[in-house]
Each structure stands twice: as structure tokens, then as C-alpha cells.
Amino acid sequence: MSSTARVLSNGSFACLLLLLTELFLPGCHQEKNGDHIRRVLQEHAVLEAHFAEKAGTWGFIWDQSESVGHYVSGLRQIDLKRCPEDFQEAFRNDIQACAMYQEVARSYGGVNGMVKGFLTAGLAAIDAYSSGEASLQEIHLTWNEVLRIAGKYHAIVSE
């Protein structure tokens, strides 16, 4: 049996074919990554739209922590396994930033915020504002990184 036949017979041909495909058609792999990322961004958009529906309600104004908690829980349920590692990391960082905002909302919203405001003669509002602003800024930074990486894979979804 020739050496070429041995290579073909022991399964190495499939590996060689895969390697050649990656070398000559690199866009195919990136396109699949883009499809997975687009799916994640679409699921994110659905969650965000649902979250935005509640934004003007009295319950949301009084205590955002429950709504933000549902949003964070939904984000954590999005399957990232088929996305590239750099996108997964950026998306998880964004989820973490949202979870930090949930903690701020829990600490300063609703009854907790009212009690803190009463006990500090209203000074807790300053702390709540600065903590909330810092958390929102972190969410914007992490989300921009998610979008930057999505763009790298040509996966931006128009909003």
C-alpha cells in the first residue's frame, strides 16, 4: 500500500481536508461564528425590549432590582457555547456588570432605599446616584466591547 493510501485509509484525510478548508476558506468558520453571535444578540434584544416595557412603571421606579434580576437571569440563560471565546468572555462581563447594577438597585431601591434615606437624612441618595452611575457606565463599556467583538465577526444586528 502506498503512503498516500495509508494516509487516506487511517482517517487523516478528514483532518487534512479540514485543515485545507480552514486555510483556503477562512470566512466559512467566521461566518458560522457570526451566525451564533447574531442569535445571541437577537435573544439579548428580546430581553432588552421586555425590560424596557417595564421601565416607566411605578413598580420599576420604586424598586428596579426585581426587573433587573429577571433581565440578568434571562441573560444568563442565553446559550453562548457555540460562540467564539472572546465573544463569550465579553458577554459574560456584560452580564456581570448588569448583576452589579442589580445589587445597587437592591441596596438603594424600594424599602431599603427609603430606610437608608431616612437614616442618613437623605445623604444616601448621593451615594445611590454615584453607585448607579458607575454601574451604568460599566454596563455601557462592557456592552460596547460585546458589539466591538461582534463586529469583528461581522455579526452586528441592526437595532
C-alpha positions as CSV (number, residue, x, y, z in Angstrom):
1,M,0.0,0.0,0.0
2,S,1.4,3.4,-0.9
3,S,2.0,6.1,1.7
4,T,-0.8,8.2,0.2
5,A,-3.2,5.3,0.5
6,R,-2.3,4.7,4.2
7,V,-2.9,8.4,4.9
8,L,-6.3,8.2,3.3
9,S,-7.2,4.9,5.0
10,N,-6.4,5.9,8.6
11,G,-8.7,8.9,8.8
12,S,-6.1,11.5,8.4
13,F,-7.7,12.6,5.1
14,A,-10.5,14.2,7.0
15,C,-8.1,16.2,9.1
16,L,-6.2,17.2,6.0
17,L,-9.4,18.3,4.3
18,L,-10.4,20.3,7.4
19,L,-7.1,22.0,7.5
20,L,-7.2,22.8,3.8
21,T,-10.7,24.2,4.2
22,E,-9.6,26.4,7.0
23,L,-6.6,27.7,5.0
24,F,-8.5,28.4,1.8
25,L,-12.0,29.2,3.1
26,P,-11.3,31.0,6.5
27,G,-14.5,33.1,6.1
28,C,-16.7,30.0,6.5
29,H,-15.7,29.5,10.1
30,Q,-16.0,33.2,10.8
31,E,-19.5,33.2,9.1
32,K,-20.7,30.4,11.5
33,N,-19.3,32.3,14.4
34,G,-21.2,35.4,13.1
35,D,-24.4,33.4,12.9
36,H,-24.1,32.2,16.5
37,I,-23.3,35.7,17.7
38,R,-26.3,37.1,15.8
39,R,-28.6,34.6,17.5
40,V,-27.2,35.7,20.9
41,L,-27.7,39.4,20.0
42,Q,-31.2,38.8,18.9
43,E,-32.1,37.0,22.2
44,H,-30.5,39.9,24.0
45,A,-32.6,42.4,22.1
46,V,-35.8,40.5,23.0
47,L,-34.9,40.6,26.7
48,E,-34.0,44.2,26.5
49,A,-37.3,45.1,24.8
50,H,-39.2,43.2,27.6
51,F,-37.1,45.1,30.2
52,A,-37.8,48.4,28.5
53,E,-41.6,47.8,28.7
54,K,-41.4,47.9,32.5
55,A,-39.1,50.9,32.7
56,G,-41.9,53.5,33.0
57,T,-44.0,51.7,35.6
58,W,-44.3,52.8,39.2
59,G,-43.0,49.4,40.4
60,F,-39.9,49.8,38.3
61,I,-39.3,53.4,39.6
62,W,-39.8,52.3,43.2
63,D,-37.5,49.2,43.0
64,Q,-35.7,48.2,39.9
65,S,-34.0,45.2,41.5
66,E,-36.7,42.7,40.6
67,S,-36.9,43.7,36.9
68,V,-33.1,43.9,36.6
69,G,-32.9,40.5,38.3
70,H,-35.2,39.0,35.7
71,Y,-33.2,40.6,33.0
72,V,-29.9,39.2,34.4
73,S,-31.4,35.8,34.8
74,G,-32.5,35.9,31.2
75,L,-29.1,36.9,30.0
76,R,-27.5,34.0,31.9
77,Q,-29.8,31.6,30.1
78,I,-28.6,32.6,26.7
79,D,-26.5,29.7,25.3
80,L,-23.0,31.0,24.4
81,K,-21.3,27.7,23.8
82,R,-21.1,27.9,20.0
83,C,-19.8,31.5,20.1
84,P,-16.1,32.3,19.9
85,E,-14.3,32.5,23.3
86,D,-13.6,36.3,23.1
87,F,-17.3,37.0,22.5
88,Q,-18.3,34.7,25.3
89,E,-16.0,36.5,27.7
90,A,-17.2,39.9,26.7
91,F,-20.9,38.9,27.0
92,R,-20.2,37.3,30.5
93,N,-18.5,40.6,31.5
94,D,-21.6,42.5,30.4
95,I,-23.9,40.1,32.4
96,Q,-21.6,40.7,35.5
97,A,-21.9,44.5,35.0
98,C,-25.7,44.1,34.9
99,A,-25.7,42.0,38.0
100,M,-23.6,44.7,39.8
101,Y,-26.3,47.2,38.8
102,Q,-28.9,44.8,40.3
103,E,-27.1,44.9,43.6
104,V,-27.1,48.7,43.5
105,A,-30.8,48.7,42.8
106,R,-31.4,46.2,45.6
107,S,-29.4,48.3,48.0
108,Y,-30.9,51.7,47.3
109,G,-34.4,50.9,45.8
110,G,-37.7,50.3,47.5
111,V,-37.9,49.9,51.2
112,N,-34.1,49.5,51.6
113,G,-33.6,52.9,49.9
114,M,-36.3,54.5,51.9
115,V,-34.8,53.3,55.2
116,K,-31.3,54.3,54.2
117,G,-32.6,57.7,53.1
118,F,-34.4,58.2,56.4
119,L,-31.4,57.1,58.5
120,T,-28.9,59.3,56.6
121,A,-31.2,62.3,56.3
122,G,-31.2,61.9,52.5
123,L,-27.4,61.6,52.1
124,A,-27.8,58.0,50.9
125,A,-29.3,59.5,47.7
126,I,-25.9,60.9,46.7
127,D,-24.3,57.5,47.2
128,A,-27.1,55.8,45.4
129,Y,-26.7,58.2,42.4
130,S,-22.9,57.8,42.2
131,S,-23.1,54.0,42.6
132,G,-25.8,53.8,40.0
133,E,-24.0,56.0,37.5
134,A,-20.8,53.9,38.0
135,S,-22.7,50.7,37.4
136,L,-24.4,52.1,34.3
137,Q,-21.1,53.3,32.9
138,E,-19.6,49.8,33.4
139,I,-22.6,48.3,31.5
140,H,-22.1,50.7,28.6
141,L,-18.4,49.8,28.5
142,T,-18.9,46.1,28.6
143,W,-21.7,46.2,26.0
144,N,-19.6,48.3,23.7
145,E,-16.9,45.6,23.9
146,V,-19.6,42.9,23.1
147,L,-20.5,45.0,20.0
148,R,-16.9,45.5,19.0
149,I,-16.2,41.8,19.1
150,A,-19.5,41.0,17.3
151,G,-18.3,43.4,14.6
152,K,-15.1,41.5,14.3
153,Y,-17.2,38.5,13.2
154,H,-19.5,40.6,11.0
155,A,-22.4,39.9,13.3
156,I,-23.9,43.2,14.1
157,V,-27.7,43.2,14.3
158,S,-29.4,46.4,13.4
159,E,-31.5,47.7,16.3
